[in-house]
Structures are given as C-alpha cells and as structure tokens.
Amino acid sequence: MRPGQQIPIQHEREARPLKRRHSASYYVHRARDSLTTRVSKIICGIFLTLLFIGGVAAFIAWLSLRPHRPRIHIRDFSIPGLEQPTGSDNAEIIFNITARNSNQAIGYYYDSVEALVYYRSQVLSGATLNMTSDLWTEFTKDRAVGTVVFRVDITGLVRFKVSTWDSKRHRMHTNCDVGVSPDGSILA
C-alpha cells in the first residue's frame, strides 16, 4: 500500500434471507427412490443379513467342532532280552501305545498305523532287535551307564468323524524318546 491510503472498511450489512432455488416438493420428489431401487436395497439388505448370520453360525460351529490332535502315550515298553551278554538275537520289543481323544463331539478312525523303534539313528527292524556289532558295542556302553534311550516313531492315516460326516484321510506323525533300564523295562 502507498502511504496515505487507508484500508477499505466494509460495513456490516443486515443478513439477507437465504433464497431457495427450488420448492419443497422438488426436494421431496428427488429424495423419493424408484420402486426398483427400493426393492434392490431390500434384497441386498436381506442377503447381507443372511450372510452375516451364516458367518457367525459357521464360526461358532468351527469353534465347537475343531479337532484337536490325539494324545499319544507310551504305556509299556520293555525289551526282556537286554541283559544278554552277546548280541541281541531274538530279543523282542514289547510296547503298548495308547491314543487319547480329547474331543467330545469328534471321533477318530485309524486306518493304518506303523510304529518304528530307533536306537541312535538305526531303525530296529521288525519286532526283534537286529543290530550290527558296532551298534551293539554302543548299546552295551549305554546299558553300563544305566539308561538306554530308544525313539519310537508312529505314523498313520487318521479320519475324523462328526455325527454322520467322515473327513478325508489325514497323515499323523509323532515320536517319543523312551529310556530303558539295563534290565529292559521302561524308566519313569
């Protein structure tokens, strides 16, 4: 601004009433939907409500029926011929395995189950101990210490049953280390 000029001042004027450009009937007519629009909104609302109710019902069913894995317990494990001084020819492996179902509404069906017993990294074939001479020397060292540790691997095919519905077969795998005393019985 130049010196000597004053800032223009506006005087407050009285507020003018708002001028309506259209009448009230114009706005009512615009707000009214056509019949097809209303029907489509009702159908969409019903569909979304049913979808929400179905989703909640499916979630509740999943929470109540979701299967928990069976709990596998080794009840007995013994090798009566462990006290043999030479080799382990014809020493039988005797073990009892229990599977517990923690589900109340779901049943388990075991289609096939296979159990393998390992000593160190060697599979003990069949129901008897067949060891090489090197493995037998390691075995006698462990037996002299007081504990021989075996690993039991269990694999199988399991189906779940909920009332009348059977699931497809699922693969189950579990393993457990078992300590055995020098006389061949399981340790606590």
C-alpha positions in Angstrom: 0.0 0.0 0.0 1.0 3.5 -0.6 1.4 5.9 2.2 -1.7 7.9 2.9 -4.1 5.3 1.7 -6.5 3.7 4.1 -7.6 0.2 4.3 -11.1 -0.1 2.9 -13.6 -1.0 5.7 -16.7 -2.9 5.0 -19.8 -2.1 7.0 -21.8 -5.0 8.3 -25.0 -5.3 6.4 -28.1 -7.0 7.5 -28.1 -10.7 6.8 -30.1 -11.4 3.8 -32.6 -14.4 3.9 -31.4 -17.4 2.0 -33.0 -17.7 -1.3 -34.4 -21.1 -2.2 -33.8 -22.0 -5.7 -36.4 -24.9 -5.7 -39.6 -25.6 -3.9 -40.0 -28.2 -1.2 -41.9 -30.5 -3.5 -38.8 -30.6 -5.8 -36.6 -31.9 -3.0 -39.2 -34.5 -1.8 -39.5 -35.8 -5.4 -35.7 -36.1 -5.7 -35.4 -37.9 -2.4 -38.0 -40.5 -3.3 -36.5 -43.6 -4.8 -38.0 -45.6 -7.6 -39.6 -48.9 -6.8 -36.8 -50.9 -8.3 -34.2 -49.1 -6.3 -36.1 -49.8 -3.1 -36.6 -53.5 -3.9 -32.9 -53.9 -4.8 -31.9 -52.3 -1.5 -34.2 -54.6 0.5 -32.9 -57.7 -1.3 -29.3 -56.6 -0.7 -30.0 -55.9 2.9 -31.6 -59.4 3.4 -28.7 -61.0 1.6 -26.1 -59.3 3.7 -28.0 -60.1 6.9 -28.2 -63.8 6.0 -24.5 -63.8 5.0 -23.6 -62.3 8.4 -25.8 -64.8 10.3 -24.3 -67.7 8.3 -20.8 -66.5 9.0 -21.5 -66.2 12.8 -23.1 -69.7 12.7 -20.1 -71.2 10.8 -17.6 -69.6 13.2 -19.5 -71.0 16.3 -19.6 -74.5 14.6 -15.9 -74.3 13.9 -15.1 -73.3 17.5 -17.1 -76.2 18.9 -16.1 -78.9 16.4 -12.5 -78.1 15.5 -10.5 -81.2 16.0 -7.7 -81.5 18.5 -4.9 -83.9 17.8 -5.0 -87.2 19.6 -2.6 -87.5 22.5 -0.3 -90.5 22.1 1.1 -92.1 25.3 3.6 -95.0 25.7 2.2 -97.1 28.5 4.6 -100.0 28.5 8.0 -100.5 26.8 10.2 -103.4 27.5 12.9 -105.5 25.9 13.3 -108.6 28.0 16.5 -109.8 26.4 18.6 -106.8 27.1 20.7 -108.4 29.7 22.2 -110.8 27.2 26.0 -110.5 27.1 26.4 -111.1 23.4 24.3 -109.6 20.6 20.6 -109.3 20.8 19.4 -112.1 18.7 15.7 -112.8 19.2 15.3 -110.1 21.8 11.7 -108.9 21.4 10.5 -105.4 21.7 7.2 -105.2 23.6 5.4 -101.9 23.9 1.9 -100.6 24.5 0.8 -97.3 23.0 -2.5 -95.5 23.9 -4.1 -92.8 21.8 -6.5 -90.5 23.7 -9.2 -88.4 22.0 -9.6 -85.0 23.8 -12.6 -84.2 21.6 -16.1 -84.9 22.8 -18.0 -84.4 19.5 -15.4 -85.9 17.1 -14.3 -89.5 16.7 -11.1 -90.7 15.3 -10.6 -93.7 13.0 -7.1 -95.0 12.5 -6.9 -96.5 9.0 -3.3 -97.7 9.2 -0.7 -97.2 11.9 3.0 -98.0 11.7 5.4 -97.9 14.6 9.2 -97.9 14.2 11.8 -98.2 17.0 15.1 -96.4 16.6 18.3 -96.8 18.6 20.5 -93.8 17.8 19.9 -93.3 14.1 19.4 -97.0 13.3 15.9 -98.5 12.7 15.4 -101.7 14.6 13.7 -103.9 12.1 10.6 -105.9 12.8 9.6 -106.8 16.4 13.1 -108.0 17.3 16.4 -106.3 17.8 18.8 -106.9 14.9 21.9 -104.9 15.5 25.4 -104.7 13.9 28.4 -105.4 16.1 29.3 -101.7 16.2 25.9 -100.7 17.3 25.9 -103.5 19.9 29.1 -102.1 21.5 27.5 -98.6 21.7 24.4 -100.3 23.2 26.4 -102.1 25.9 28.1 -98.8 26.8 24.8 -97.1 27.3 23.5 -100.1 29.2 26.5 -100.0 31.5 25.8 -96.3 32.3 22.2 -97.3 33.3 20.0 -95.9 30.6 19.4 -96.9 27.0 17.3 -94.4 25.0 15.2 -95.5 22.1 13.0 -93.4 19.9 9.5 -94.6 18.9 8.1 -93.1 15.7 4.4 -93.6 14.9 2.9 -92.7 11.6 -0.6 -93.4 10.3 -3.7 -92.3 8.5 -6.5 -90.8 10.5 -10.1 -89.9 9.7 -12.3 -87.6 11.7 -16.0 -88.3 12.2 -18.6 -85.8 13.2 -22.0 -87.4 13.6 -22.6 -88.8 10.1 -19.8 -86.9 8.2 -16.4 -88.5 7.7 -13.4 -86.4 6.7 -10.7 -87.4 4.3 -7.6 -89.2 5.5 -5.0 -87.1 7.2 -1.4 -88.1 7.9 -0.4 -88.3 11.5 3.2 -88.4 12.7 4.5 -88.5 16.3 7.7 -89.6 18.0 8.9 -90.0 21.6 12.1 -90.8 23.3 11.9 -93.8 25.7 14.5 -94.5 28.4 15.0 -98.2 29.2 16.9 -99.5 32.3 19.6 -102.2 31.9 17.0 -105.0 32.6 14.9 -103.8 29.7 12.0 -102.1 31.5 10.8 -98.5 30.9 12.1 -95.8 33.1 9.8 -93.2 34.7 
